[in-house]
Amino acid sequence: MYVEYATAKKWNYARRAMQAAGFTIRQDAEREGIAVFDPTNKTQVKLALRVARVKTGRQVTPAQLAVLAAARQKSPLFTSNPV
């Protein structure tokens, strides 16, 4: 995974955290680098998502879907026959 930061300090912090978690650093520049990780290792995946600043989506439960569907039915904007 390619990682780039605005400052060398941020890259060095992320690089050290990745190395501690078992990543392999393939390229190490001043503010950027390439790290390789094991996608089956949950700890490494979690850190990779955090370092890459990936936001995970919410998991909607069936109960929440039912509440949303009921609210949609009550809405004056809802039409059963969309144009």
N, C-alpha and C positions, 0 to 999 in steps of 0.2 A: 504494500500500500504506500502511496506517495503522500508525504505530509510536508506542509509548508507553513511556517509561522512568520510573523512580522519581525520578531526579534530572535537573536541567537539564544537568549536566556530561555525563552519558551520552548524552542526546539530541543535544547539540551535537557530540560526538565522532562519533556515527553520521551526523548530518546532513552534517558536513564530508566524511566518507568517501564518502557517497552522491553529494554534489555533485562530488567529484573523479573519481568513476567515470562521471559523465555523467547522473545522475538529475536529474529536474526536481522541485524542491520546490514543491508546490502550496499547502501550509499549513505555517506554522512558528509553533508556540506555545512556551511555556516548557519543557515536558517532553514534548511530543508533536508529531507532524506527519504530513503526507501527502506521499509521494514517488511519482513515476511513473517507471517504467523500461521499457526495451525488452526484451521477453521473448526476442528472438532474439540478444541480446548476452550471451554466456556469462559475461563478467566481471560484468556487472550482475546477472545471475541468481544467480551464486554469492554476491555481496555481499548481495542481497536475502534469500536464505535464511539467511545468517549473521546479518544484522540482525534478522530476524524470529525467530531462534532455532529454526529448523526443523531437526529431526534427520532425516537421510536413512537409508533402510533399506539393509541389506546385500543385495547381489546374490548369490544362491545359484547356484553352478555345477552343471551336470549331474552332475559327479563327486561333489560334496558331497551332492546329492540321492540318489544311488545308495548312498552310505555310510549316510545316514540311513534309507533304506528297508531296508537289510540289518540295521541295528541294531534297527529296529522289529520285523522278523520274528523276531529272536532274543529279544525281550522277553517275559517271562512274562505281561505285561499285555495283549499283542496278541491280538486275536481276529479271525479272518478273517470272522466273521459278527457284526457289531455289532448290538446290540439296539436 
